[in-house]
């Protein structure tokens, strides 16, 4: 249990980390830099989903893969998603590979996002429809089910595709989907994009990867051993105590601090 005195110290620490690292000049260390390259909202929405889905592994490899995908889809990711056939998507993406995922996985993802755009007009509207007044967990669960069902109807079930869109209903922390929601929902501040207006930042869940899990464990924010959905909820609950309206605002700065000088950050809090 974190005492009031300990909480006050941690709040001061994380606010300091936020002030230091939540700056546009650190964006080059994040896949989000690729989304900032698009000027049109629909391209940012679709391109952002692709970026978050492939955001695993070393950041240099992620950015290299994303640049390859977006060079192939030069007309813009939204237009590519909506206006090409699945066969054309597979042909143009042929040969692409990013760690566990191949060109067919990415083609299927573009195909399903294109269907969302045709059915709802935007990914935001599709997601809000899946939330149906419930929380992020339920909304994400239904949205992932919709995406995977659409993918199965196109190409059959493929486990490597399902890796791109895990479900919180299966216990996954859904780090990459939580990251996507952060990008879309938080107000535009030079980092996040603020494209979505019908989902409140106060409802977002902290994107939890191994680094965030390690930091949270070190500071006693969570005692869970597995980086799962329950850990994400615990970490979010802690940061919601600091900022109830915008708990995930600390995610970007925590990751940047971890990449640059996490050891120094640890040493500053006792």
C-alpha angles and dihedrals in degrees: 000000000000113000122222091253092049091047091052090053093048092048090053090047097050092044088054091049089049093051092048101044109023091093134120092239089070093054092096088076092059135071086230087079087076092056091052087062091073121081100190119080094225091052090049090049095049096033090049091055091052090047094051093045091056094040098115128104127027113348092232090056092045094052091046091053092047093050088053093051094047093047088056092048092049094153087066130278095260095052091044090051095049106032105043129075120241089250090054091048091053092046095051095043094044112136096022116132134171112184106284095007131075136195093275091057092052092044089052090050092052090046094053092045089051089055090050090053093048093047100041108014093237140027088242092060091047091051095045089051089053092049090054091185095312130109133283093267094056092041094050091046092055093042092052090047090053092050095046093045090052090048092051090052089055103041110356127253116323121178094206089058091050088055087067093057111032120180127235087214086072091052098259117147086225089212095172095047090046087051091052091051090051091053093048101039108038115087116268105268105153089279111048121040109225094211097140119071102174099064119070119230087221089069097053122116122226113257103240122200129158092277095051090045090052093049093046091049093048092054094044093246090131135014095196117118098205124069093230138134093278090055089049089053092049093050091046091051090055094051091043086063087059097043115007093185098047113019098157094055087097094061099085095046093046091054093046091049089049092053095045111031114345091148091059090047092053091050092055095064124061 
